[in-house]
């Protein structure tokens, strides 16, 4: 094993983006999940039902996962300053939504 150049070009590749909420997996990851769902839908949604499982279900409000998922569905990026206001943005866009919890099973 040689001591070549570092694999990372930026500290952001290691720590991830600065996000709303305490956890990038519950915020940046959730924004990306919402974005993918919106891309798959390929049209502006009028109603979204988020069925959360596991750690998302247990901490979605405290970690701002709810805001992040909404932001993604609204096509906001992980770096968008509007993420903390996703519920207001959803209302302004006529997007109705609900969050439910589901059990993963064994």
The first five atom37 places (N, CA, C, CB, O) and aatype in JSON, in Angstrom:
{
  "aatype": [20, 20, 20, 20, 20, 20, 20, 20, 20, 20, 20, 20, 20, 20, 20, 20, 20, 20, 20, 20, 20, 20, 20, 20, 20, 20, 20, 20, 20, 20, 20, 20, 20, 20, 20, 20, 20, 20, 20, 20, 20, 20, 20, 20, 20, 20, 20, 20, 20, 20, 20, 20, 20, 20, 20, 20, 20, 20, 20, 20, 20, 20, 20, 20, 20, 20, 20, 20, 20, 20, 20, 20, 20, 20, 20, 20, 20, 20, 20, 20, 20, 20, 20, 20, 20, 20, 20, 20, 20, 20, 20, 20, 20, 20, 20, 20, 20, 20, 20, 20, 20, 20, 20, 20, 20, 20],
  "atom_mask": [
    [1, 1, 1, 1, 1],
    [1, 1, 1, 1, 1],
    [1, 1, 1, 1, 1],
    [1, 1, 1, 1, 1],
    [1, 1, 1, 1, 1],
    [1, 1, 1, 1, 1],
    [1, 1, 1, 1, 1],
    [1, 1, 1, 1, 1],
    [1, 1, 1, 1, 1],
    [1, 1, 1, 1, 1],
    [1, 1, 1, 1, 1],
    [1, 1, 1, 1, 1],
    [1, 1, 1, 1, 1],
    [1, 1, 1, 1, 1],
    [1, 1, 1, 1, 1],
    [1, 1, 1, 1, 1],
    [1, 1, 1, 1, 1],
    [1, 1, 1, 1, 1],
    [1, 1, 1, 1, 1],
    [1, 1, 1, 1, 1],
    [1, 1, 1, 1, 1],
    [1, 1, 1, 1, 1],
    [1, 1, 1, 1, 1],
    [1, 1, 1, 1, 1],
    [1, 1, 1, 1, 1],
    [1, 1, 1, 1, 1],
    [1, 1, 1, 1, 1],
    [1, 1, 1, 1, 1],
    [1, 1, 1, 1, 1],
    [1, 1, 1, 1, 1],
    [1, 1, 1, 1, 1],
    [1, 1, 1, 1, 1],
    [1, 1, 1, 1, 1],
    [1, 1, 1, 1, 1],
    [1, 1, 1, 1, 1],
    [1, 1, 1, 1, 1],
    [1, 1, 1, 1, 1],
    [1, 1, 1, 1, 1],
    [1, 1, 1, 1, 1],
    [1, 1, 1, 1, 1],
    [1, 1, 1, 1, 1],
    [1, 1, 1, 1, 1],
    [1, 1, 1, 1, 1],
    [1, 1, 1, 1, 1],
    [1, 1, 1, 1, 1],
    [1, 1, 1, 1, 1],
    [1, 1, 1, 1, 1],
    [1, 1, 1, 1, 1],
    [1, 1, 1, 1, 1],
    [1, 1, 1, 1, 1],
    [1, 1, 1, 1, 1],
    [1, 1, 1, 1, 1],
    [1, 1, 1, 1, 1],
    [1, 1, 1, 1, 1],
    [1, 1, 1, 1, 1],
    [1, 1, 1, 1, 1],
    [1, 1, 1, 1, 1],
    [1, 1, 1, 1, 1],
    [1, 1, 1, 1, 1],
    [1, 1, 1, 1, 1],
    [1, 1, 1, 1, 1],
    [1, 1, 1, 1, 1],
    [1, 1, 1, 1, 1],
    [1, 1, 1, 1, 1],
    [1, 1, 1, 1, 1],
    [1, 1, 1, 1, 1],
    [1, 1, 1, 1, 1],
    [1, 1, 1, 1, 1],
    [1, 1, 1, 1, 1],
    [1, 1, 1, 1, 1],
    [1, 1, 1, 1, 1],
    [1, 1, 1, 1, 1],
    [1, 1, 1, 1, 1],
    [1, 1, 1, 1, 1],
    [1, 1, 1, 1, 1],
    [1, 1, 1, 1, 1],
    [1, 1, 1, 1, 1],
    [1, 1, 1, 1, 1],
    [1, 1, 1, 1, 1],
    [1, 1, 1, 1, 1],
    [1, 1, 1, 1, 1],
    [1, 1, 1, 1, 1],
    [1, 1, 1, 1, 1],
    [1, 1, 1, 1, 1],
    [1, 1, 1, 1, 1],
    [1, 1, 1, 1, 1],
    [1, 1, 1, 1, 1],
    [1, 1, 1, 1, 1],
    [1, 1, 1, 1, 1],
    [1, 1, 1, 1, 1],
    [1, 1, 1, 1, 1],
    [1, 1, 1, 1, 1],
    [1, 1, 1, 1, 1],
    [1, 1, 1, 1, 1],
    [1, 1, 1, 1, 1],
    [1, 1, 1, 1, 1],
    [1, 1, 1, 1, 1],
    [1, 1, 1, 1, 1],
    [1, 1, 1, 1, 1],
    [1, 1, 1, 1, 1],
    [1, 1, 1, 1, 1],
    [1, 1, 1, 1, 1],
    [1, 1, 1, 1, 1],
    [1, 1, 1, 1, 1],
    [1, 1, 1, 1, 1],
    [1, 1, 1, 1, 1]
  ],
  "atom_positions": [
    [[0.84, -1.18, 0.0], [0.0, 0.0, 0.0], [0.88, 1.24, 0.0], [-0.95, 0.0, 1.21], [1.73, 1.42, 0.87]],
    [[0.66, 2.09, -0.98], [1.42, 3.33, -1.08], [0.74, 4.45, -0.34], [1.61, 3.71, -2.52], [-0.4, 4.32, 0.12]],
    [[1.44, 5.53, -0.23], [0.85, 6.7, 0.43], [0.58, 7.76, -0.64], [1.79, 7.27, 1.55], [1.19, 8.83, -0.65]],
    [[-0.34, 7.43, -1.53], [-0.72, 8.32, -2.62], [-1.59, 9.47, -2.13], [-1.44, 7.55, -3.71], [-1.76, 9.66, -0.92]],
    [[-2.12, 10.21, -3.07], [-2.97, 11.35, -2.7], [-4.25, 10.91, -2.0], [-3.31, 12.17, -3.94], [-4.71, 9.78, -2.16]],
    [[-4.8, 11.82, -1.24], [-6.05, 11.54, -0.53], [-7.17, 11.24, -1.52], [-6.45, 12.74, 0.36], [-7.19, 11.76, -2.63]],
    [[-8.08, 10.39, -1.11], [-9.21, 10.01, -1.96], [-10.26, 11.11, -2.03], [-9.84, 8.73, -1.45], [-11.08, 11.13, -2.95]],
    [[-10.25, 12.02, -1.08], [-11.28, 13.05, -1.01], [-10.69, 14.39, -1.43], [-11.87, 13.13, 0.41], [-9.55, 14.72, -1.11]],
    [[-11.48, 15.16, -2.14], [-11.02, 16.47, -2.58], [-11.55, 17.58, -1.69], [-11.45, 16.71, -4.01], [-11.1, 18.72, -1.77]],
    [[-12.51, 17.26, -0.85], [-13.15, 18.27, -0.01], [-13.62, 17.62, 1.29], [-14.34, 18.94, -0.75], [-13.97, 16.44, 1.3]],
    [[-13.64, 18.38, 2.35], [-14.15, 17.89, 3.62], [-15.63, 17.54, 3.5], [-13.94, 18.94, 4.73], [-16.13, 16.69, 4.24]],
    [[-16.36, 18.18, 2.56], [-17.78, 17.9, 2.37], [-18.03, 16.49, 1.87], [-18.39, 18.89, 1.42], [-19.12, 15.95, 2.06]],
    [[-17.05, 15.89, 1.21], [-17.2, 14.51, 0.78], [-17.17, 13.55, 1.96], [-16.11, 14.14, -0.22], [-17.65, 12.42, 1.86]],
    [[-16.62, 13.99, 3.06], [-16.53, 13.16, 4.26], [-17.7, 13.45, 5.2], [-15.2, 13.4, 4.99], [-18.34, 12.53, 5.69]],
    [[-17.97, 14.72, 5.45], [-18.99, 15.09, 6.44], [-20.37, 15.27, 5.85], [-18.59, 16.35, 7.13], [-21.35, 15.21, 6.58]],
    [[-20.47, 15.48, 4.55], [-21.77, 15.67, 3.92], [-22.2, 17.12, 3.97], [-22.82, 14.8, 4.57], [-21.51, 17.96, 4.56]],
    [[-23.34, 17.43, 3.37], [-23.78, 18.83, 3.33], [-24.3, 19.31, 4.67], [-24.86, 19.0, 2.28], [-24.75, 18.51, 5.5]],
    [[-24.24, 20.6, 4.89], [-24.84, 21.2, 6.06], [-26.34, 21.22, 5.8], [-24.27, 22.64, 6.36], [-26.79, 21.76, 4.79]],
    [[-27.1, 20.64, 6.71], [-28.53, 20.45, 6.48], [-29.33, 20.95, 7.66], [-28.86, 18.98, 6.2], [-28.8, 21.15, 8.76]],
    [[-30.63, 21.14, 7.42], [-31.55, 21.37, 8.52], [-31.66, 20.05, 9.28], [-32.95, 21.87, 8.01], [-31.7, 18.98, 8.67]],
    [[-31.71, 20.11, 10.59], [-31.84, 18.89, 11.38], [-30.49, 18.34, 11.78], [-32.61, 17.84, 10.61], [-29.46, 18.73, 11.22]],
    [[-30.49, 17.44, 12.74], [-29.24, 16.95, 13.31], [-28.6, 15.78, 12.56], [-29.48, 16.54, 14.7], [-27.49, 15.38, 12.92]],
    [[-29.23, 15.23, 11.57], [-28.74, 13.99, 10.98], [-28.85, 14.03, 9.46], [-29.5, 12.79, 11.52], [-29.95, 14.2, 8.92]],
    [[-27.73, 13.89, 8.76], [-27.79, 13.95, 7.31], [-28.58, 12.79, 6.71], [-26.4, 13.96, 6.73], [-29.2, 12.95, 5.66]],
    [[-28.58, 11.63, 7.37], [-29.36, 10.51, 6.83], [-30.85, 10.79, 6.94], [-29.01, 9.21, 7.57], [-31.64, 10.3, 6.13]],
    [[-31.24, 11.57, 7.94], [-32.65, 11.89, 8.13], [-33.05, 13.18, 7.44], [-32.97, 11.99, 9.61], [-34.22, 13.54, 7.42]],
    [[-32.08, 13.89, 6.85], [-32.39, 15.14, 6.17], [-31.93, 15.07, 4.71], [-31.74, 16.33, 6.88], [-32.76, 15.05, 3.8]],
    [[-30.65, 15.03, 4.48], [-30.16, 14.98, 3.09], [-30.67, 13.73, 2.39], [-28.62, 15.01, 3.05], [-31.12, 13.81, 1.24]],
    [[-30.61, 12.6, 3.06], [-31.12, 11.37, 2.47], [-32.6, 11.45, 2.19], [-30.83, 10.2, 3.38], [-33.07, 10.96, 1.16]],
    [[-33.34, 12.06, 3.11], [-34.79, 12.18, 2.94], [-35.15, 13.14, 1.81], [-35.43, 12.65, 4.25], [-36.11, 12.89, 1.07]],
    [[-34.4, 14.23, 1.66], [-34.63, 15.14, 0.53], [-34.42, 14.37, -0.77], [-33.69, 16.38, 0.6], [-35.21, 14.5, -1.71]],
    [[-33.37, 13.59, -0.82], [-33.08, 12.82, -2.04], [-34.17, 11.79, -2.32], [-31.72, 12.12, -1.91], [-34.55, 11.58, -3.48]],
    [[-34.67, 11.14, -1.29], [-35.77, 10.18, -1.45], [-37.0, 10.9, -2.02], [-36.12, 9.49, -0.1], [-37.63, 10.4, -2.95]],
    [[-37.33, 12.05, -1.46], [-38.46, 12.83, -1.96], [-38.27, 13.25, -3.41], [-38.67, 14.05, -1.09], [-39.21, 13.22, -4.2]],
    [[-37.05, 13.65, -3.75], [-36.74, 14.03, -5.14], [-36.93, 12.85, -6.09], [-35.31, 14.57, -5.24], [-37.48, 13.01, -7.18]],
    [[-36.48, 11.69, -5.69], [-36.62, 10.5, -6.54], [-38.09, 10.16, -6.73], [-35.87, 9.29, -5.92], [-38.52, 9.84, -7.84]],
    [[-38.87, 10.22, -5.64], [-40.31, 9.95, -5.75], [-40.96, 10.92, -6.72], [-40.99, 10.05, -4.36], [-41.8, 10.52, -7.53]],
    [[-40.58, 12.19, -6.65], [-41.15, 13.2, -7.56], [-40.74, 12.91, -9.01], [-40.68, 14.62, -7.15], [-41.56, 13.05, -9.92]],
    [[-39.5, 12.5, -9.21], [-39.04, 12.16, -10.57], [-39.8, 10.96, -11.12], [-37.53, 11.87, -10.56], [-40.18, 10.95, -12.29]],
    [[-40.03, 9.97, -10.28], [-40.77, 8.78, -10.72], [-42.22, 9.12, -11.05], [-40.71, 7.69, -9.65], [-42.79, 8.57, -11.99]],
    [[-42.81, 10.02, -10.29], [-44.18, 10.43, -10.55], [-44.27, 11.21, -11.87], [-44.7, 11.29, -9.38], [-45.24, 11.07, -12.61]],
    [[-43.27, 12.01, -12.13], [-43.16, 12.77, -13.38], [-44.29, 13.77, -13.58], [-43.12, 11.81, -14.54], [-44.63, 14.1, -14.72]],
    [[-44.88, 14.24, -12.5], [-45.87, 15.31, -12.56], [-46.0, 15.92, -11.18], [-47.24, 14.79, -13.07], [-45.53, 15.35, -10.19]],
    [[-46.63, 17.07, -11.1], [-46.8, 17.75, -9.83], [-47.83, 16.99, -8.98], [-47.25, 19.23, -10.04], [-48.96, 16.81, -9.42]],
    [[-47.45, 16.55, -7.79], [-48.4, 15.82, -6.94], [-49.4, 16.78, -6.3], [-47.65, 15.04, -5.86], [-49.11, 17.96, -6.09]],
    [[-50.59, 16.25, -5.99], [-51.58, 17.04, -5.26], [-51.79, 16.49, -3.84], [-52.92, 17.03, -6.03], [-52.3, 17.19, -2.96]],
    [[-51.37, 15.24, -3.64], [-51.5, 14.6, -2.33], [-50.35, 13.59, -2.18], [-52.9, 13.9, -2.16], [-50.06, 12.83, -3.09]],
    [[-49.73, 13.62, -1.02], [-48.64, 12.68, -0.74], [-48.89, 12.05, 0.63], [-47.25, 13.39, -0.78], [-49.17, 12.75, 1.6]],
    [[-48.79, 10.74, 0.69], [-48.86, 10.03, 1.97], [-47.51, 9.38, 2.19], [-50.03, 8.95, 1.99], [-47.09, 8.5, 1.44]],
    [[-46.82, 9.82, 3.24], [-45.53, 9.28, 3.6], [-45.74, 8.19, 4.65], [-44.58, 10.39, 4.13], [-46.25, 8.47, 5.74]],
    [[-45.36, 6.97, 4.34], [-45.43, 5.86, 5.29], [-44.02, 5.62, 5.81], [-46.04, 4.56, 4.64], [-43.16, 5.09, 5.09]],
    [[-43.78, 6.01, 7.04], [-42.43, 5.96, 7.61], [-42.24, 4.7, 8.44], [-42.16, 7.21, 8.46], [-43.14, 4.25, 9.14]],
    [[-41.03, 4.16, 8.34], [-40.69, 2.94, 9.08], [-39.35, 3.12, 9.8], [-40.62, 1.72, 8.12], [-38.58, 4.02, 9.47]],
    [[-39.11, 2.28, 10.75], [-37.82, 2.27, 11.44], [-37.5, 3.6, 12.09], [-36.72, 1.9, 10.48], [-38.37, 4.23, 12.7]],
    [[-36.24, 4.02, 11.96], [-35.81, 5.25, 12.63], [-36.5, 6.48, 12.05], [-34.3, 5.41, 12.51], [-36.68, 7.47, 12.77]],
    [[-36.89, 6.45, 10.78], [-37.64, 7.58, 10.22], [-38.95, 7.75, 10.98], [-37.91, 7.36, 8.7], [-39.34, 8.87, 11.3]],
    [[-39.63, 6.65, 11.28], [-40.91, 6.72, 11.98], [-40.75, 7.22, 13.41], [-41.59, 5.35, 11.98], [-41.62, 7.92, 13.94]],
    [[-39.65, 6.85, 14.04], [-39.44, 7.2, 15.45], [-39.0, 8.65, 15.64], [-38.41, 6.28, 16.05], [-39.3, 9.24, 16.67]],
    [[-38.29, 9.21, 14.68], [-37.67, 10.53, 14.91], [-37.98, 11.56, 13.83], [-36.19, 10.37, 15.02], [-37.32, 12.59, 13.77]],
    [[-38.96, 11.29, 12.97], [-39.14, 12.15, 11.79], [-39.39, 13.61, 12.11], [-40.27, 11.63, 10.98], [-38.95, 14.48, 11.35]],
    [[-40.06, 13.93, 13.2], [-40.29, 15.34, 13.52], [-39.07, 15.96, 14.2], [-41.52, 15.49, 14.42], [-38.69, 17.09, 13.89]],
    [[-38.46, 15.25, 15.11], [-37.3, 15.78, 15.83], [-36.07, 15.96, 14.95], [-36.96, 14.87, 16.97], [-35.26, 16.84, 15.19]],
    [[-35.94, 15.13, 13.92], [-34.79, 15.22, 13.02], [-35.13, 15.95, 11.73], [-34.27, 13.83, 12.69], [-34.31, 16.02, 10.81]],
    [[-36.33, 16.5, 11.64], [-36.8, 17.25, 10.47], [-36.91, 16.41, 9.21], [-35.87, 18.41, 10.2], [-36.84, 16.93, 8.09]],
    [[-37.08, 15.1, 9.38], [-37.27, 14.22, 8.23], [-38.56, 14.57, 7.49], [-37.29, 12.75, 8.67], [-38.63, 14.46, 6.27]],
    [[-39.59, 14.98, 8.23], [-40.84, 15.37, 7.59], [-40.63, 16.54, 6.65], [-41.89, 15.72, 8.65], [-41.13, 16.54, 5.52]],
    [[-39.88, 17.54, 7.11], [-39.59, 18.7, 6.26], [-38.75, 18.31, 5.06], [-38.88, 19.79, 7.08], [-38.96, 18.79, 3.95]],
    [[-37.78, 17.44, 5.29], [-36.89, 17.02, 4.21], [-37.63, 16.23, 3.14], [-35.74, 16.18, 4.78], [-37.41, 16.45, 1.95]],
    [[-38.49, 15.31, 3.54], [-39.26, 14.54, 2.56], [-40.17, 15.46, 1.74], [-40.1, 13.45, 3.26], [-40.25, 15.34, 0.52]],
    [[-40.84, 16.37, 2.41], [-41.68, 17.33, 1.71], [-40.86, 18.18, 0.75], [-42.42, 18.23, 2.7], [-41.25, 18.4, -0.4]],
    [[-39.71, 18.64, 1.22], [-38.84, 19.47, 0.38], [-38.45, 18.73, -0.9], [-37.58, 19.88, 1.15], [-38.46, 19.31, -1.98]],
    [[-38.12, 17.46, -0.77], [-37.75, 16.67, -1.94], [-38.89, 16.54, -2.92], [-37.27, 15.31, -1.53], [-38.69, 16.68, -4.13]],
    [[-40.08, 16.26, -2.42], [-41.26, 16.14, -3.28], [-41.55, 17.47, -3.96], [-42.49, 15.67, -2.46], [-42.09, 17.51, -5.07]],
    [[-41.19, 18.57, -3.3], [-41.38, 19.9, -3.87], [-40.23, 20.32, -4.79], [-41.54, 20.92, -2.75], [-40.2, 21.44, -5.28]],
    [[-39.3, 19.41, -5.01], [-38.14, 19.63, -5.88], [-37.1, 20.58, -5.31], [-38.59, 20.16, -7.21], [-36.35, 21.2, -6.07]],
    [[-37.04, 20.71, -3.99], [-35.98, 21.5, -3.39], [-34.72, 20.63, -3.32], [-36.39, 22.02, -1.96], [-34.82, 19.41, -3.23]],
    [[-33.57, 21.25, -3.36], [-32.32, 20.5, -3.27], [-31.89, 20.37, -1.81], [-31.21, 21.2, -4.09], [-32.47, 21.0, -0.93]],
    [[-30.89, 19.56, -1.57], [-30.39, 19.36, -0.2], [-29.79, 20.63, 0.39], [-29.36, 18.25, -0.18], [-29.66, 20.73, 1.61]],
    [[-29.44, 21.58, -0.44], [-28.82, 22.82, 0.04], [-29.8, 24.0, 0.04], [-27.61, 23.15, -0.81], [-29.38, 25.14, 0.27]],
    [[-31.06, 23.75, -0.22], [-32.04, 24.83, -0.35], [-32.42, 25.4, 1.01], [-33.3, 24.33, -1.07], [-32.71, 24.66, 1.95]],
    [[-32.4, 26.72, 1.11], [-32.77, 27.4, 2.36], [-34.25, 27.24, 2.69], [-32.43, 28.87, 2.27], [-34.67, 27.55, 3.8]],
    [[-35.05, 26.77, 1.75], [-36.48, 26.6, 1.97], [-36.86, 25.35, 2.72], [-37.17, 26.61, 0.68], [-38.02, 25.2, 3.1]],
    [[-35.92, 24.45, 2.96], [-36.25, 23.18, 3.63], [-36.97, 23.4, 4.96], [-34.97, 22.38, 3.86], [-37.97, 22.74, 5.21]],
    [[-36.51, 24.3, 5.83], [-37.23, 24.49, 7.1], [-38.66, 24.99, 6.91], [-36.47, 25.46, 7.97], [-39.48, 24.89, 7.83]],
    [[-38.97, 25.54, 5.74], [-40.31, 26.08, 5.47], [-41.1, 25.18, 4.53], [-40.19, 27.48, 4.87], [-42.05, 25.64, 3.9]],
    [[-40.72, 23.92, 4.42], [-41.34, 23.01, 3.45], [-42.85, 22.88, 3.65], [-40.7, 21.64, 3.53], [-43.59, 22.76, 2.67]],
    [[-43.32, 22.91, 4.88], [-44.76, 22.79, 5.12], [-45.5, 24.01, 4.57], [-45.05, 22.63, 6.62], [-46.57, 23.87, 3.97]],
    [[-44.94, 25.19, 4.75], [-45.55, 26.4, 4.2], [-45.5, 26.39, 2.67], [-44.84, 27.65, 4.74], [-46.46, 26.78, 2.02]],
    [[-44.38, 25.94, 2.11], [-44.24, 25.87, 0.66], [-45.23, 24.87, 0.09], [-42.79, 25.48, 0.28], [-45.82, 25.1, -0.97]],
    [[-45.42, 23.75, 0.78], [-46.4, 22.76, 0.34], [-47.79, 23.38, 0.31], [-46.38, 21.51, 1.26], [-48.54, 23.2, -0.65]],
    [[-48.14, 24.1, 1.37], [-49.46, 24.74, 1.44], [-49.62, 25.76, 0.31], [-49.65, 25.43, 2.81], [-50.67, 25.82, -0.33]],
    [[-48.58, 26.57, 0.07], [-48.63, 27.56, -1.01], [-48.82, 26.91, -2.38], [-47.34, 28.4, -1.02], [-49.41, 27.5, -3.28]],
    [[-48.32, 25.68, -2.53], [-48.42, 24.95, -3.79], [-49.64, 24.03, -3.86], [-47.17, 24.14, -4.01], [-49.81, 23.29, -4.82]],
    [[-50.47, 24.09, -2.83], [-51.68, 23.27, -2.82], [-51.41, 21.79, -2.63], [-52.43, 23.47, -4.08], [-52.25, 20.96, -2.98]],
    [[-50.26, 21.45, -2.08], [-49.89, 20.05, -1.86], [-50.41, 19.6, -0.5], [-48.35, 19.85, -1.95], [-50.01, 20.14, 0.53]],
    [[-51.29, 18.62, -0.49], [-51.77, 18.04, 0.75], [-50.89, 16.84, 1.06], [-53.27, 17.63, 0.65], [-50.41, 16.17, 0.15]],
    [[-50.67, 16.57, 2.34], [-49.77, 15.48, 2.73], [-50.16, 14.95, 4.1], [-48.31, 15.96, 2.74], [-50.85, 15.61, 4.88]],
    [[-49.71, 13.75, 4.36], [-49.85, 13.17, 5.7], [-48.67, 12.24, 5.94], [-51.2, 12.4, 5.86], [-48.08, 11.71, 5.01]],
    [[-48.36, 12.06, 7.21], [-47.3, 11.15, 7.63], [-47.92, 10.05, 8.48], [-46.18, 11.9, 8.4], [-48.67, 10.34, 9.42]],
    [[-47.61, 8.82, 8.16], [-48.06, 7.68, 8.95], [-46.86, 6.84, 9.32], [-49.11, 6.84, 8.19], [-45.81, 6.92, 8.69]],
    [[-47.03, 6.04, 10.35], [-45.97, 5.12, 10.77], [-46.37, 3.7, 10.42], [-45.69, 5.24, 12.29], [-47.53, 3.32, 10.56]],
    [[-45.4, 2.91, 9.95], [-45.62, 1.5, 9.65], [-44.55, 0.68, 10.34], [-45.62, 1.24, 8.13], [-43.44, 1.16, 10.57]],
    [[-44.89, -0.55, 10.66], [-43.95, -1.46, 11.29], [-43.22, -2.24, 10.2], [-44.68, -2.43, 12.28], [-43.84, -2.76, 9.27]],
    [[-41.91, -2.31, 10.32], [-41.11, -3.03, 9.34], [-41.35, -4.52, 9.37], [-39.66, -2.75, 9.55], [-41.25, -5.19, 8.34]],
    [[-41.65, -5.05, 10.51], [-41.76, -6.5, 10.64], [-40.43, -7.09, 11.07], [-42.23, -7.14, 9.31], [-39.55, -6.37, 11.52]],
    [[-40.3, -8.39, 10.92], [-39.07, -9.02, 11.43], [-38.03, -9.21, 10.37], [-39.37, -10.34, 12.03], [-36.95, -9.73, 10.65]]
  ]
}
